[in-house]
Amino acid sequence: MIPAIRAAFNEQFTEAKYQQYLALLNEPFKDPIPFRIAETPVFIDRDFKMQLLDAGDYICQFITHPSFSNQTADAIPKGLHIPNEATLPECIVIDFAIAEQQDGKSMPQLIELQGFPSLFAFELLQAQALEKVFHLPKNFSPFLNGYTQASYLDFFKSMVLGEQAKHTILLEIKPYEQKTRPDLMLTEAWLNVPIVCLSQIYLKDKSLYYQKDGIEYKIERIYNRVVYDELMQQAPVFIQQFQLLELAENIEWINHPNHFFRISKYILPLFNHPLIPEAYLLADWKNNQIGTALNLAEYICKPLFSFGGQGVMLDPTIDSIHAINDPENWILQKKVTYAAVIETPSGPSKAEIRLFYFWDKQLGRYVATNNLTRISKGPMIGVSYNNTATWIGGSISYFEE
């Protein structure tokens, strides 16, 4: 997006440097990273960064408003009763497309958001590896609001572990089969937080436990990486294990499972901001509650709680929409045109930037800290059919300071 900086990076790039970069990323792990790593970071100018932060601040203010809990009560599935929900989650991630305006310029457009952790550890490793291999421009950083590699790691550690040194675990379904396992393993190594599979926990006297090396540990705090949408696709034994969380007492959460539902595509229709595309609950559209006739060609249809583009209809039709049996769990969202503005040797790429927001207890607000960026040449970002192209994949953005 900054032509001179983009040209300078492309000129210094060699396949040997890329392989050196991949080797540094893979060094901490026994098995290769199970997703494609892009050849380049994305360089974001100051004006675009400020637009991102303006939209992010608007969203965070919406979430911290006293009415938020009531507005999102219906997002939580009926029958899900896990105790100890905090009023606000410890972290939020917000995805923005680098989108194209009618005048040809680029602007951020919100795609989705999640009250759920992301690759908070892996992106620090990615920044470290990039900076060892490539010459990157001065006065650019992947961190926001003055954070550095060291202060970001400290903030991440304090968020996950809390202030009272309670026994904390990282909870996941089949963690070593997940594509995100590099992030899980880094989190375990850097924060000394044990990875525990959902199948390993058990209930005793209304407390949760697990065993490691023959020693029993009481669980007091959970860094929750269980995606509910994925849980529902597992064997019944995993769903039964998850129900133990409803019976356990005195568990602290980062983040509580309810936040997965509250802070999701469910709230997109409630926003009103120039960098946030119009969105409607599909149930409202089917019940004629929107009040305007929508041109479906201008919208995509998305399930509220799925990850990774699963189930998205890029070109919904009347027939495909009426075939949906649970319209309360879907939205119509106005289409965004991704701008192919990242010049690469194999043709222009486009990108999506995920901002990481952590709750700052001292400031009493969410603070943008770091980011994850995904680069693509296909019609969707971060899905499997992009994996045969080059200059696409997982990356990170560097923002002009």
N, C-alpha and C positions, 0 to 999 in steps of 0.2 A: 504493500500500500504506500510505501515511501520509495519511489523509483530508484533513487541513487543507492539506498541501503539494500534494496532487493538485488540490484545489479551487482553490488559489491559482494554480497553473500554468494550469489550464483557463480561469480567469477572465481572465488576461492574454493568452491566445492570440488571435491574429487571423490571418486568411488572409494578410494583408500581411506579418506577421512570419514566417510559414512560408515565403513566397516569398523573403524576404530571407535567411533561413537557407539555403534551397536554393541561392540565388545565391552565397553565400559558399562552400558546399561545392563547387559546380561551377566556381568561378573558376579553380582551377589547371589545369583540363583543357580540351582542345579540344572534346571530345564530352561530352554529358550523362552523368552517372553512370547506369550501366545497371541499377540496381536501385532499388526504392522506398525512400525515406527516411521514417521515421515522423515524425509531427508532434510527438512528445514524447519526452523521456528517461523513464526509470523511476527512482523514488526508493525506496531500500531502507533500512529501519531497521537500527539497530545489531545487534539480536538476529538478524535474518535474515542479515546480513552475517557474523556470527560462526559461524553454522551453515554457511554456504558455505565459509568458510575452514577450519573443522574437517574437513569432508568432503574438501576439497582437500588439506589436510595429510596426511590418512590415505592418499590416493591417491599423493601424492608420496613418502611413506615406503615405500609398497609398491614403487614403481618404483625407488627407490634401494637397496632391500635386495639384498645380494649374490646371492641366489638368482634374481633377476629374469631374468637372461640365460638361464638354463637353463629357467625356466618358460615362456619365450616363444620358445624355439628353433623350435618347430613352426609359429609364426605366419608365418615368412618363406617365401615360395613357393620350391619346389624349383627349382634352376637359377639362382636369383638370387644372384650372387656379386660384390658390389661391395665392394672393399677399403676399409680405413681407417674401419671403424665405431668410433666412440667408445663407451665404456661407457654414457654417459648423453647424451641429447640436450640441446641448448642451451635448448630451449623446449618447453612442453607447453601445450595448451589443453584446458579441461574445461568441458563444457556441463551446466548445471543448469536444470531446469524450475522455475518458480514453481508449485508443486503444491498441491493441496487435500487437507487432512486430513479425517478423518471428523467432527471437531468444527467443521469449517468454517474453521479457521485455515490459514494458508499455511505451507509448508515447502519447502526445496529438495529436489529429487530428481535424482540423476545421470541424464543421458540418454546421453551418450557422451563420449569423450575422444580426443585425437589427438596423436601425437608429430610434429606438423607445424605450420608457421607459420600464422598467421591474418592478419587485417587490422590488423597492429600499427601501421602508419603512419596508415591512414585513420581509426582511432578517435581518434587525437590531433587530427587535423583536425576531426573531428566535435565533440569537446569544445570546441575553440577557437571554432568557428562558433556553437554553442549559447550559449556564454557572452558572445558579442558581441551576440546578438539578444534573449535572454530573461533575465528576472530569475530567478535560481536561488537556492534557499535557502542560507543560510550553514551552514558546518560540514558540507557534503556535497561529495563529490569522486568522480569516476570512477576515481581512482587509489587504490591500496591500499598499506598498509605505509609510509605517509609520502611516497610518490612524488608529484612535481609534474609539470607539463608539461615543464619543462626537464630534471629528473633522469630522468624516464622516457625522453625522447628520447636522452639520453646513454647510458642503460643499453641501450636498443635498438641504438644505434649500436655500442657496444662489443661487444655479443653478435654482431652480424652481421660486423663487420670484424675481430674478434679483436685480439690485442695486438701482432702482429708486422708489421702493415701489408702483408700478403700481398694479391696482386691477387684481388679478390673480384668475383664476378658474381652476378646474380639470374637463375636458370635457370628457364624456363617453356616450356610448349608454346603456340605461337601467342599470345604475351603480350597483344597488342593486340586480340585477339578475346575475351579472358576477361572475365567480369563483374567480376572482381577487379582489372581493370587500373587503376582509380584508386589502389588501394593500391600496386601495382607501381610506378606512375609517381611517387608521392610518395616511396617508398623510394629510387628512383633519384635524385630531386632532393635529398632531405634528407641521404642518406648517401653520395652520389656513387658509387653502385653501379650499373654498367651492366646494363640488361636485355638478356639474350641468349636467343634462342629455341633450343630443343634442336636445331633443324635447322641452326644456324650453327656448332656446335662440330665440331672435327676432331682426330684423333689424330696425333701426330708424336713418334717416339722415346719412346713410353709417357707422353707428357704431352699434356694437352688445350690447344687453342688456339681462338681465334676472331679474326675481323678486324672492325675498325670504321674507316671512313674510310680504307681502304687500309693500315691499320697492324695488324700481328699482335700479339696479346697472349696470353701464357701464363696459363692459369687455375690458380690455386693454392688458391682457397677458393670454395665454392659455397653461396650462400643458395638452398636448394632449394625451389622452388614447384611442382615437377612432381608432380601427383597420379597415382599409379600406376594407379588405376582408370580415370582418363580416358585415360592413355597407351594402355591396352589397347584402347581404342576408336578409336585413330588409324590412319592408313595405315601399312603396314609400314615405310616409310622412317623414321618417328619411333621405332618400336620398335628398328630397327637402330641409330639414333643413340644411343638410351639404352644399348645394349649396349657402346658405346664407354667408358661409365663403368666397366665391369668390367675394362677393359684399362688404364685410366689409373692411374698411380702418384702418390702424394704429394698427394692432394687432401684438403683439410679440408672438413667438411660442417656446415651448419646447416639442417636436420638431415639425418643420413644416411638414405638411402631405407629401410634396415631399420627405423628407428624408426617409420615410417609403419605398419608391420605390428605391431611389438611393442606399441606404445602405441596401442591401438585398441579396438574392441568385443570383440576377442579376449580381453582380460583381464577383462571385466565379470563372468564367472562365478567369478572367483577372489576377488572382494571380499566382505567381510562387514562391513557398516556400516549403521546405521539409515537413512541418507539415500541409500542405493544400492539400487535395486530388484533383486530376484532375477533372475538370468540364467543360461541354460544353453546350452552349445553344442548346436546342433540334432543333430549327429551322435551326441552322448551320449543325447539323448532318443530318437532313432530306434533306437539300439542298446540301449535299456532300461537305461542305466547311471545314470540319475538317481536311481532308488530310490523315487520318489513319482509318483503319477499326477497329471499337470498338467491343470488345466482350461484348455483352449486359449482360451476366451473371456476369460481374464484376462491373456493375453499378446499381444505383437506379435512378428512375425518379421522380422529385419533381416539384410541381408548385412553381413558384417564390415567390408568396406573401401570401401563406397560413401559418397559425400558427398551432402548436400542432400536427404535423404529418398528417394533413388532406390532402387526395389526394395522398400521397406518394405511389409509386409503388416499392415495395422491389425487385420484380423480373420481370422487364419489358420484354415484348416480342415484336417482330416485329409487330404483330397484335395490341397489346395494344397501342404501340406508334403511329402507323398510325391511330388509332382511335381518337387521340388527335387533336382537330380542331384548337387550338391556340398554336402551338409549340413555338412561340416567348415568351410565358409565362411559359415555363418549362425548366428545365435543366436535363442533365445526369451528375451524380456525382459518382465518383469511390467509391465503397463500403468500409466501414470501419468496421473492426472486433473489437467490444467492448470487452475489457478485463474483465473477471469476477474475479476481484482481491480483492473485498471487502468481506472478510470472515464473514459470519453471522451464527447464530444458525439454520437458515432455508435454508442454502446453499448460495453459493457465489452470490453476486450481482455485477452489473456494473453501471457505472455512467457517467454523462455528466455535465460539469462545465461551467456555464455562468459567464463570467467576466463583471463587470460593469465599463465602462470608462466614466469619466466626463471631460468636457473641462476645463482646468485650465487656466484662463485668464492671470495670472501672469507668468506662465511658457510658455504659448503659445503652448500648446500641450495637447493631451488626456492623462489622468492618470488613471490607474487601481485602483479602490478603494475598491471593495467588490465583493461578488459573490452570485450566486444562484446555487445549485447543485440538480440534480434529479437522483434518484437511481431506478434501474429497474432490474427485472429478465426476462423480456420478450424481444422479438426481436426489440422493439422500446422503446424509452424513453418517459415517461410522457404522455402516452395515456391511455385511460380509461380501457382497458382490463388488466392493471396491478393492478387494485385496490383491488383485492381479495388476493393478496400475502402479505407477511410480510417482514419487513426490506427493504421496497421500498417506494418511494414517494418523496415529497419535502424535501430538506435538505440544508446544507451549508457545504462548505469545509473549513478546517483549514490548513493554509499553514505554513510550517516550516520557521521561521524567520532567 
